[in-house]
Amino acid sequence: MDYLSILRQYFGFSAFRGIQKEIVESIGSGHDTLGLMPTGGGKSITFQVPALAMEGVCLVITPLIALMKDQVQHLRDRGILASVIYSGMSHAEVLQVLDNAVYGGVKFLYVSPERLSSPLFIAKVQQMRICFITVDEAHCISQWGYDFRPSYLNIAEIRNIIEPQENPSLPPKYTIPVLALTATATPQVVDDIQERLSFSEKRVVRMSFKRENLIYVVRHTDNKEAELVHILNSVQGSAIVYTRSRQNTKDVARILSSNGISATFYHAGLDFAVKDQRQQDWQKDEVRVMVATNAFGMGIDKPDVRIVVHMDCPDSLEAYFQEAGRGGRDGNRAYAVLLYSRSDRRNLLTHVQTAFPEKEYIRKVYDDLSYFFQLALHDGEGARYEFNIDRFCQVFKHFPTRLSGALAVLQRAGYIEYDSDPENHPRCQFLIPRDSLYQLHGLSENEDSVMTALLRIYCGLFSDLVYIEEARIADYSHLPVDVVRVVLKSLAGRRIIKYIPRRNVPIIYYPQQRIESSHLVFPKAIYEELQERMVARVNSVLEYAESDDECRSTILLRYLGENAETDCGYCDVCVERRRSENTVSQSHEDAVQVIVDAINDAGGSLPIAQIHSLPLTKHQLDVALEQLRSEGRLVIKGSKVALVPSNP
Ligand SMILES: [Zn+2]
């Protein structure tokens, strides 16, 4: 089937948009391709359509678990075979998905980059027939990027171990083609992505990052909360307000509510169900303003967001562009406002320091972790611990922000893996033997439905703790998810099942044994060099926020490697420039009129000395006199100036 028919049949669109077609044709003909598309440009079409036209599995690598699940659901709704593997699935579940993929039961296989290094995955992927690899959020592979993830470096290796399909039209030393997609990348990152993914030749398809309907504004203020209330009172419609700290999301939401603006808050530390509920409330416009950390927004597609306000500067313009870009996806006018105060410069520079604490401090954190987990020297390879960060900070007197900087460095150096927000599924096991199920009496109707669902969906429940999905049970039993949870708890209370609810506890994993902290090595590439780049990124943010003579949109586009041919005309700088030009021309016209009136009042001519005492600046006077003279409306006669009567 040709691409257009696939687009029509599966996705219901009659034509490709923007650069979609170019990307589809490029990857479809086996070329490594990097697609640069701003969020909302219809990225998923660019790999889903060509993959459906080809034989074999399309491997999709993305770090966003929530997004993976959404996309898989969307594909399944269209009758397309799609599966996902993410951390938190049991070994048996993973194996089942991989086997399906080997035997042709999966068209799209979504995996997180961490998965690529697992021996099971490597073994199975070699047996699969793969058409091409899609790498979403491809900027994560670059150490120049703002969101570098070391696990992305595994992708190039995966390319090499997959046997390419027989294809006589392609050169013999041919590897599986790769399609890299990102919504933002600087020119440096664009080069780096292609290099790190071992592109056989450079090939970038880009779409302009210009957002005509999004108006960028920077407001300098020392009272951000008051300014925010003012802004939200003057712009109508759905809004996102980004703040840096979790605590602030709560505080700002409260301030908005007390000013009569409907608001809720969101951050990674909230319970899953709470996050889900709040996101839905906002999505359905039951709440107008979402106050959130940057944990909110990825994979969320609400087209009619009218304003995105940043209470604090983000660490990079790429991040700012992404977050601000969630406004106005419907093409109607929207605003991206950055609130900036005098202390922001200092705060941003402090972030660099906390992200790269002194190496001695990092060594101490490493030692403290070992004591905390009671991990002996040369022990612990493959160990996994729940990490109660509050208690750790309390016991060893650490500041959370500085600590997380140290943990990040330890992780980049490969000594630990730190997952601050693991996708933790609830688990369940039957405590009574299967035969006794029939002897249970007094089960409520809901209890009965939930038990039936458990038995139908999962196997192994009688011998093992099994990961379950409450949403799936809810679907099956036609009950709301929160009711399912209550029922599971009550069954656990009656000792019919063991139930371990979903928990959001950070995890620390030791990929290698504990060593002497004095032997820890922090290579330049993961410390000094990254630090330099962070400083450079922060400086670009400061330049954007503090500039008052260059169009905001032009600055952003230049940063993303694009040449804006014209200024946007609507950002605060453009508006201010137009206003001051108007003021000048206005006062200029006024000055001419003042002179003409004065001479007319004096009967047609006026001594030069009196002209100079008119209420005009010397500059205004000079310019106005020069204009009148050059137009032939005024002559100098001796010590007087006189108007030239205009011809009737
Ligand atoms: Zn502008």
Residues whose N, C-alpha, C, O or C-beta is under 5 A from the ligand:
A	BS01	ZN	C551 R552 S553 D567 C568 G569 Y570 C571 C574
